[in-house]
Amino acid sequence: MTGVLAGFFIVWALIGVGWVVGRTGVLGPHGRYVLNRSTFFVASPALVLVGLLESEVREVLSLPMAVAGISGLATGAILLVAVALFTRRRGADLVVTAISGSVVNGANMGFPIALYVLGDISHALPVILFQQAVYTPLYLFVLHRVTEEGSSGPAGVLRSIVANPTIIASAVGLVLVLVGVRIPAVVLEPVHSLADMAIPAMLLAYGLSLYGSRPLAKDDGYRGLIAVASGSKLLLMPVIALGVGLLLGLRDTALFEVVVMAALPTAQNVYVAAARYRASENLARDTVLITTIGTVLVLLAISALLGV
C-alpha cells in the first residue's frame, strides 16, 4: 500500500506543478507546445538511449520482458481490431486508443512501485526496455504514417524513421547492447542530463494540458473510446500478462511481479506523442487521467489476490 501511494504522490505532485505553471502563465502561450517538442525530440530519445546502454543482454532477452511485450502488443492489437470492427473510427483515433490502453507508465510509476511494492527497482526494467526498444518506436512510426501526408512508399517510410529520433536512439542502443559495446561514462554524462529531463517534462506538459481543458466535463466524442482504452489498460492487460506468465512457467513472486507491472497506468508519453502529431489529444489525456486514478484500486486488488 505504501509503495502504491508513494508512486502516485510523485506523479501527481509533478502534474500539479504543471497545472500551476499553466494557471500562472509563466511559460507563455506556447509553453506546452515547446515543452512537448523538447521532450519528444530531445529528452525522450536520450532516455531511451541511456536506458538501453545501461542494460544487460539478459535483461533484454528475459522472460519478464517477453510477458511485457506479448501483453502490451496483444492488448494494443485487440483494441485496434475491436474499435475498427465495432465503430467507424479510423486512423489516429484507432492508434491512440490502442496505445492508450497498452502503454504503461513504466519509468515514473514503475520504479517507485517496483521498489516499494516488489522490493527492487530492477523489476521495472523489462517493461521499460520493451517499450523503449520496441513499442515506442513502433507506435511513433505508425502515428507518423497515419497523420502525415505524403508518407507512402519507401521514401515515406524513410521519412517516418528519420522524423522520429526515438526510433534512431532505440536502434543505436539495441545494436550497442547486443554487440557488447561500452560507452565511456564521461561521454554519456550529457545524455544522462538530457534523459533526466524527460519524465518530469512529460508530467509538467501533462499538467499544463489539464489547466483550462476540463477533462471529461463534456462529451467531445471520445468518451466511448476513453472508457474502452481505460478498461483495457486497467483490466485486460493485467489479465493477459497473468495468462502469458502462467504459460511461460512463472509462478508465485515472479508471476506477481509481471502482473503488477502490466497494471501500471497509461504513460504520459502517450499524451506527448498525441500532442506532437495533434492526434486525438483529449483521448490520450483523459485515459492517462482515469488510469492514473484507477490503478490504485487495481494494484491493491492484485496485491490481495496474488501477493506473496
C-alpha positions as a Markdown table, in Angstrom:
| # | Residue | x | y | z |
|---|---|---|---|---|
| 1 | Met | 0.0 | 0.0 | 0.0 |
| 2 | Thr | 2.8 | 2.4 | 0.9 |
| 3 | Gly | 4.6 | 1.8 | -2.4 |
| 4 | Val | 1.5 | 2.4 | -4.4 |
| 5 | Leu | 0.7 | 5.7 | -2.7 |
| 6 | Ala | 4.4 | 6.8 | -2.9 |
| 7 | Gly | 4.5 | 6.2 | -6.6 |
| 8 | Phe | 1.3 | 8.1 | -7.2 |
| 9 | Phe | 2.4 | 11.0 | -4.9 |
| 10 | Ile | 5.4 | 11.5 | -7.2 |
| 11 | Val | 3.3 | 11.5 | -10.3 |
| 12 | Trp | 0.6 | 13.8 | -9.0 |
| 13 | Ala | 3.0 | 16.3 | -7.4 |
| 14 | Leu | 4.7 | 16.9 | -10.8 |
| 15 | Ile | 1.4 | 17.1 | -12.7 |
| 16 | Gly | 0.2 | 19.6 | -10.1 |
| 17 | Val | 3.2 | 21.8 | -10.6 |
| 18 | Gly | 2.5 | 21.7 | -14.4 |
| 19 | Trp | -1.1 | 22.8 | -13.7 |
| 20 | Val | 0.1 | 25.7 | -11.5 |
| 21 | Val | 2.6 | 26.7 | -14.3 |
| 22 | Gly | -0.3 | 26.7 | -16.8 |
| 23 | Arg | -2.5 | 28.7 | -14.5 |
| 24 | Thr | 0.1 | 31.3 | -13.8 |
| 25 | Gly | 1.2 | 31.5 | -17.5 |
| 26 | Val | 4.9 | 31.8 | -16.6 |
| 27 | Leu | 5.8 | 29.8 | -19.8 |
| 28 | Gly | 3.7 | 32.0 | -22.0 |
| 29 | Pro | 1.0 | 30.9 | -24.5 |
| 30 | His | 3.3 | 28.4 | -26.3 |
| 31 | Gly | 4.8 | 26.8 | -23.1 |
| 32 | Arg | 3.0 | 23.4 | -23.6 |
| 33 | Tyr | 4.0 | 23.3 | -27.2 |
| 34 | Val | 7.7 | 23.9 | -26.5 |
| 35 | Leu | 7.7 | 21.5 | -23.6 |
| 36 | Asn | 6.1 | 18.7 | -25.6 |
| 37 | Arg | 8.5 | 19.2 | -28.5 |
| 38 | Ser | 11.5 | 19.4 | -26.2 |
| 39 | Thr | 10.5 | 16.1 | -24.7 |
| 40 | Phe | 9.7 | 14.4 | -27.9 |
| 41 | Phe | 12.8 | 15.4 | -29.9 |
| 42 | Val | 15.5 | 15.8 | -27.2 |
| 43 | Ala | 14.8 | 14.3 | -23.8 |
| 44 | Ser | 12.9 | 11.1 | -24.7 |
| 45 | Pro | 15.5 | 9.8 | -27.2 |
| 46 | Ala | 18.2 | 10.5 | -24.6 |
| 47 | Leu | 16.1 | 8.5 | -22.0 |
| 48 | Val | 15.7 | 5.6 | -24.4 |
| 49 | Leu | 19.4 | 5.5 | -25.3 |
| 50 | Val | 20.6 | 5.7 | -21.7 |
| 51 | Gly | 18.1 | 3.0 | -20.6 |
| 52 | Leu | 19.3 | 0.6 | -23.3 |
| 53 | Leu | 23.0 | 1.3 | -22.8 |
| 54 | Glu | 22.8 | 0.6 | -19.1 |
| 55 | Ser | 21.0 | -2.7 | -19.5 |
| 56 | Glu | 22.4 | -6.2 | -20.0 |
| 57 | Val | 21.6 | -8.7 | -22.7 |
| 58 | Arg | 20.0 | -11.0 | -20.2 |
| 59 | Glu | 17.6 | -8.1 | -19.3 |
| 60 | Val | 16.7 | -7.5 | -22.9 |
| 61 | Leu | 16.1 | -11.2 | -23.5 |
| 62 | Ser | 14.3 | -12.1 | -20.2 |
| 63 | Leu | 11.0 | -13.9 | -19.6 |
| 64 | Pro | 9.5 | -10.8 | -17.8 |
| 65 | Met | 10.3 | -8.7 | -20.9 |
| 66 | Ala | 8.6 | -11.4 | -23.0 |
| 67 | Val | 5.5 | -11.1 | -20.8 |
| 68 | Ala | 5.6 | -7.3 | -21.1 |
| 69 | Gly | 6.0 | -7.4 | -24.8 |
| 70 | Ile | 3.3 | -10.0 | -25.5 |
| 71 | Ser | 0.7 | -8.5 | -23.1 |
| 72 | Gly | 1.4 | -5.0 | -24.5 |
| 73 | Leu | 1.2 | -5.9 | -28.1 |
| 74 | Ala | -1.7 | -8.2 | -27.7 |
| 75 | Thr | -3.7 | -5.6 | -25.8 |
| 76 | Gly | -3.0 | -3.0 | -28.5 |
| 77 | Ala | -3.9 | -5.4 | -31.3 |
| 78 | Ile | -7.2 | -6.4 | -29.6 |
| 79 | Leu | -8.1 | -2.7 | -29.2 |
| 80 | Leu | -7.2 | -2.0 | -32.9 |
| 81 | Val | -9.4 | -4.8 | -34.1 |
| 82 | Ala | -12.3 | -4.2 | -31.8 |
| 83 | Val | -12.5 | -0.5 | -32.4 |
| 84 | Ala | -12.2 | -1.0 | -36.2 |
| 85 | Leu | -14.9 | -3.7 | -36.2 |
| 86 | Phe | -17.4 | -2.0 | -33.9 |
| 87 | Thr | -17.0 | 1.7 | -34.6 |
| 88 | Arg | -16.3 | 3.9 | -37.6 |
| 89 | Arg | -13.2 | 5.3 | -36.1 |
| 90 | Arg | -10.1 | 5.1 | -38.2 |
| 91 | Gly | -6.6 | 6.5 | -38.5 |
| 92 | Ala | -5.2 | 8.4 | -35.5 |
| 93 | Asp | -8.2 | 7.6 | -33.3 |
| 94 | Leu | -7.5 | 3.8 | -33.7 |
| 95 | Val | -3.8 | 4.2 | -33.0 |
| 96 | Val | -4.2 | 6.4 | -30.0 |
| 97 | Thr | -6.9 | 4.2 | -28.5 |
| 98 | Ala | -4.7 | 1.2 | -28.9 |
| 99 | Ile | -1.6 | 2.7 | -27.3 |
| 100 | Ser | -3.6 | 4.5 | -24.6 |
| 101 | Gly | -4.8 | 1.1 | -23.5 |
| 102 | Ser | -1.5 | -0.8 | -23.7 |
| 103 | Val | 1.5 | 1.5 | -23.0 |
| 104 | Val | 2.3 | 1.5 | -19.2 |
| 105 | Asn | 3.9 | 4.3 | -17.2 |
| 106 | Gly | 7.0 | 2.1 | -16.5 |
| 107 | Ala | 9.5 | 4.7 | -15.7 |
| 108 | Asn | 7.8 | 7.2 | -13.5 |
| 109 | Met | 5.4 | 4.8 | -11.8 |
| 110 | Gly | 7.3 | 1.6 | -12.4 |
| 111 | Phe | 10.4 | 2.4 | -10.5 |
| 112 | Pro | 8.8 | 3.6 | -7.2 |
| 113 | Ile | 6.2 | 0.7 | -7.3 |
| 114 | Ala | 8.9 | -1.8 | -8.1 |
| 115 | Leu | 10.9 | -0.5 | -5.2 |
| 116 | Tyr | 8.2 | -0.2 | -2.6 |
| 117 | Val | 5.8 | -3.0 | -3.6 |
| 118 | Leu | 8.2 | -5.5 | -5.1 |
| 119 | Gly | 11.4 | -4.6 | -3.2 |
| 120 | Asp | 13.7 | -4.0 | -6.2 |
| 121 | Ile | 13.6 | -1.4 | -9.0 |
| 122 | Ser | 15.1 | -4.0 | -11.4 |
| 123 | His | 11.6 | -5.5 | -11.7 |
| 124 | Ala | 10.6 | -2.4 | -13.7 |
| 125 | Leu | 13.4 | -2.8 | -16.2 |
| 126 | Pro | 11.9 | -5.4 | -18.5 |
| 127 | Val | 8.7 | -3.4 | -19.3 |
| 128 | Ile | 10.7 | -0.2 | -19.7 |
| 129 | Leu | 13.2 | -1.9 | -22.0 |
| 130 | Phe | 10.4 | -3.4 | -24.2 |
| 131 | Gln | 8.7 | 0.0 | -24.5 |
| 132 | Gln | 11.8 | 1.9 | -25.2 |
| 133 | Ala | 13.4 | -0.6 | -27.6 |
| 134 | Val | 10.3 | -1.9 | -29.4 |
| 135 | Tyr | 6.9 | -0.4 | -28.6 |
| 136 | Thr | 7.6 | 3.3 | -28.5 |
| 137 | Pro | 9.5 | 3.4 | -31.9 |
| 138 | Leu | 6.7 | 1.2 | -33.4 |
| 139 | Tyr | 3.7 | 3.4 | -32.4 |
| 140 | Leu | 5.6 | 6.6 | -33.2 |
| 141 | Phe | 6.3 | 5.2 | -36.6 |
| 142 | Val | 2.6 | 4.2 | -37.1 |
| 143 | Leu | 1.4 | 7.6 | -35.8 |
| 144 | His | 3.6 | 9.4 | -38.2 |
| 145 | Arg | 2.3 | 7.3 | -41.1 |
| 146 | Val | -1.3 | 7.9 | -40.3 |
| 147 | Thr | -1.1 | 11.6 | -39.6 |
| 148 | Glu | 1.5 | 12.9 | -42.0 |
| 149 | Glu | 0.7 | 13.5 | -45.7 |
| 150 | Gly | 3.0 | 12.2 | -48.4 |
| 151 | Ser | 4.2 | 9.3 | -46.3 |
| 152 | Ser | 3.6 | 6.5 | -48.8 |
| 153 | Gly | 6.2 | 4.4 | -50.5 |
| 154 | Pro | 9.8 | 3.7 | -49.5 |
| 155 | Ala | 10.6 | 7.4 | -49.3 |
| 156 | Gly | 7.7 | 7.9 | -46.9 |
| 157 | Val | 8.9 | 5.1 | -44.7 |
| 158 | Leu | 12.4 | 6.6 | -44.5 |
| 159 | Arg | 11.0 | 10.0 | -43.7 |
| 160 | Ser | 8.9 | 8.4 | -40.9 |
| 161 | Ile | 12.0 | 6.9 | -39.4 |
| 162 | Val | 14.2 | 9.9 | -39.7 |
| 163 | Ala | 11.5 | 12.2 | -38.2 |
| 164 | Asn | 11.4 | 10.2 | -35.0 |
| 165 | Pro | 14.7 | 10.4 | -33.1 |
| 166 | Thr | 13.4 | 7.9 | -30.6 |
| 167 | Ile | 13.4 | 5.2 | -33.3 |
| 168 | Ile | 17.0 | 6.1 | -34.1 |
| 169 | Ala | 18.0 | 6.1 | -30.4 |
| 170 | Ser | 16.4 | 2.7 | -29.9 |
| 171 | Ala | 18.2 | 1.2 | -32.9 |
| 172 | Val | 21.6 | 2.5 | -31.9 |
| 173 | Gly | 21.1 | 1.4 | -28.3 |
| 174 | Leu | 20.0 | -2.1 | -29.2 |
| 175 | Val | 22.9 | -2.6 | -31.5 |
| 176 | Leu | 25.4 | -1.4 | -29.0 |
| 177 | Val | 23.9 | -3.6 | -26.2 |
| 178 | Leu | 23.7 | -6.8 | -28.3 |
| 179 | Val | 27.3 | -6.2 | -29.6 |
| 180 | Gly | 28.5 | -5.6 | -26.1 |
| 181 | Val | 30.0 | -2.1 | -26.7 |
| 182 | Arg | 30.5 | 0.0 | -23.6 |
| 183 | Ile | 30.5 | 3.8 | -23.9 |
| 184 | Pro | 32.7 | 5.8 | -21.5 |
| 185 | Ala | 30.8 | 7.4 | -18.7 |
| 186 | Val | 32.1 | 10.9 | -19.5 |
| 187 | Val | 30.7 | 10.6 | -23.0 |
| 188 | Leu | 27.3 | 9.6 | -21.7 |
| 189 | Glu | 27.1 | 12.3 | -19.0 |
| 190 | Pro | 25.4 | 14.9 | -21.3 |
| 191 | Val | 23.0 | 12.3 | -22.5 |
| 192 | His | 22.2 | 11.4 | -18.9 |
| 193 | Ser | 21.4 | 15.1 | -18.2 |
| 194 | Leu | 19.0 | 15.3 | -21.1 |
| 195 | Ala | 17.4 | 11.9 | -20.1 |
| 196 | Asp | 16.8 | 13.2 | -16.5 |
| 197 | Met | 14.7 | 15.9 | -18.0 |
| 198 | Ala | 12.3 | 13.5 | -19.9 |
| 199 | Ile | 9.9 | 12.2 | -17.2 |
| 200 | Pro | 9.5 | 15.5 | -15.3 |
| 201 | Ala | 8.9 | 17.3 | -18.6 |
| 202 | Met | 6.3 | 14.8 | -19.7 |
| 203 | Leu | 4.4 | 15.2 | -16.4 |
| 204 | Leu | 4.7 | 19.0 | -16.5 |
| 205 | Ala | 3.4 | 19.1 | -20.0 |
| 206 | Tyr | 0.5 | 16.9 | -19.0 |
| 207 | Gly | -0.3 | 19.1 | -16.1 |
| 208 | Leu | -0.2 | 22.1 | -18.4 |
| 209 | Ser | -2.7 | 20.3 | -20.7 |
| 210 | Leu | -5.2 | 19.9 | -17.8 |
| 211 | Tyr | -5.4 | 23.6 | -17.0 |
| 212 | Gly | -8.4 | 25.1 | -18.7 |
| 213 | Ser | -9.3 | 21.9 | -20.5 |
| 214 | Arg | -11.9 | 20.5 | -18.1 |
| 215 | Pro | -11.2 | 16.8 | -18.9 |
| 216 | Leu | -14.4 | 14.6 | -19.0 |
| 217 | Ala | -16.6 | 17.6 | -18.4 |
| 218 | Lys | -18.3 | 17.3 | -21.7 |
| 219 | Asp | -18.7 | 14.7 | -24.4 |
| 220 | Asp | -16.2 | 15.6 | -27.1 |
| 221 | Gly | -16.8 | 12.4 | -29.0 |
| 222 | Tyr | -14.2 | 10.4 | -27.2 |
| 223 | Arg | -15.9 | 9.2 | -24.1 |
| 224 | Gly | -16.6 | 5.7 | -25.5 |
| 225 | Leu | -13.0 | 5.3 | -26.7 |
| 226 | Ile | -11.7 | 6.6 | -23.3 |
| 227 | Ala | -13.8 | 4.0 | -21.5 |
| 228 | Val | -12.6 | 1.2 | -23.7 |
| 229 | Ala | -8.9 | 2.3 | -23.5 |
| 230 | Ser | -9.1 | 2.8 | -19.7 |
| 231 | Gly | -10.8 | -0.6 | -19.2 |
| 232 | Ser | -8.3 | -2.4 | -21.3 |
| 233 | Lys | -5.3 | -0.8 | -19.5 |
| 234 | Leu | -6.7 | -1.5 | -16.1 |
| 235 | Leu | -8.2 | -4.9 | -16.6 |
| 236 | Leu | -7.4 | -6.6 | -19.9 |
| 237 | Met | -3.7 | -6.1 | -20.0 |
| 238 | Pro | -3.0 | -7.4 | -16.4 |
| 239 | Val | -5.2 | -10.5 | -17.2 |
| 240 | Ile | -3.3 | -11.1 | -20.4 |
| 241 | Ala | 0.0 | -10.7 | -18.5 |
| 242 | Leu | -1.3 | -13.3 | -15.9 |
| 243 | Gly | -2.1 | -15.8 | -18.7 |
| 244 | Val | 1.2 | -15.3 | -20.5 |
| 245 | Gly | 3.2 | -15.5 | -17.3 |
| 246 | Leu | 1.5 | -18.8 | -16.4 |
| 247 | Leu | 2.1 | -20.2 | -19.9 |
| 248 | Leu | 5.8 | -19.3 | -19.7 |
| 249 | Gly | 6.1 | -21.1 | -16.3 |
| 250 | Leu | 6.2 | -18.1 | -14.0 |
| 251 | Arg | 4.8 | -18.7 | -10.5 |
| 252 | Asp | 4.4 | -17.0 | -7.1 |
| 253 | Thr | 6.6 | -13.9 | -6.8 |
| 254 | Ala | 7.7 | -13.9 | -10.4 |
| 255 | Leu | 4.1 | -14.0 | -11.6 |
| 256 | Phe | 3.0 | -11.4 | -9.2 |
| 257 | Glu | 5.8 | -9.0 | -10.4 |
| 258 | Val | 4.8 | -9.2 | -14.1 |
| 259 | Val | 1.1 | -8.7 | -13.4 |
| 260 | Val | 1.8 | -5.6 | -11.2 |
| 261 | Met | 4.0 | -4.1 | -14.0 |
| 262 | Ala | 1.2 | -4.7 | -16.5 |
| 263 | Ala | -1.3 | -3.0 | -14.3 |
| 264 | Leu | 0.5 | 0.4 | -14.2 |
| 265 | Pro | -1.4 | 3.3 | -15.6 |
| 266 | Thr | -1.1 | 4.7 | -19.1 |
| 267 | Ala | 2.2 | 6.5 | -19.7 |
| 268 | Gln | 2.3 | 10.3 | -20.1 |
| 269 | Asn | 4.5 | 9.9 | -23.2 |
| 270 | Val | 1.3 | 8.6 | -25.0 |
| 271 | Tyr | -0.1 | 12.1 | -24.5 |
| 272 | Val | 3.2 | 13.7 | -25.6 |
| 273 | Ala | 3.1 | 11.6 | -28.8 |
| 274 | Ala | -0.6 | 12.5 | -29.4 |
| 275 | Ala | 0.2 | 16.2 | -28.9 |
| 276 | Arg | 3.2 | 16.0 | -31.1 |
| 277 | Tyr | 1.1 | 14.7 | -34.0 |
| 278 | Arg | -2.1 | 16.6 | -32.9 |
| 279 | Ala | -3.9 | 13.4 | -33.0 |
| 280 | Ser | -6.8 | 12.6 | -30.5 |
| 281 | Glu | -5.1 | 14.6 | -27.7 |
| 282 | Asn | -8.1 | 14.6 | -25.5 |
| 283 | Leu | -8.5 | 10.8 | -25.8 |
| 284 | Ala | -4.9 | 10.3 | -24.7 |
| 285 | Arg | -5.0 | 12.9 | -21.9 |
| 286 | Asp | -8.2 | 11.7 | -20.3 |
| 287 | Thr | -7.2 | 8.0 | -20.5 |
| 288 | Val | -4.0 | 8.9 | -18.6 |
| 289 | Leu | -6.0 | 10.7 | -16.0 |
| 290 | Ile | -8.5 | 7.9 | -15.4 |
| 291 | Thr | -6.0 | 5.1 | -15.4 |
| 292 | Thr | -3.7 | 7.0 | -13.0 |
| 293 | Ile | -6.5 | 7.2 | -10.6 |
| 294 | Gly | -8.0 | 3.8 | -11.2 |
| 295 | Thr | -4.7 | 1.9 | -11.0 |
| 296 | Val | -4.6 | 2.3 | -7.2 |
| 297 | Leu | -7.6 | 0.0 | -6.8 |
| 298 | Val | -6.3 | -2.4 | -9.4 |
| 299 | Leu | -2.9 | -2.7 | -7.7 |
| 300 | Leu | -4.5 | -3.2 | -4.3 |
| 301 | Ala | -6.7 | -6.0 | -5.7 |
| 302 | Ile | -3.7 | -7.7 | -7.4 |
| 303 | Ser | -1.8 | -7.5 | -4.1 |
| 304 | Ala | -4.7 | -9.1 | -2.3 |
| 305 | Leu | -5.1 | -11.9 | -4.9 |
| 306 | Leu | -1.5 | -12.7 | -5.9 |
| 307 | Gly | 0.6 | -11.0 | -3.2 |
| 308 | Val | 3.2 | -13.5 | -1.9 |
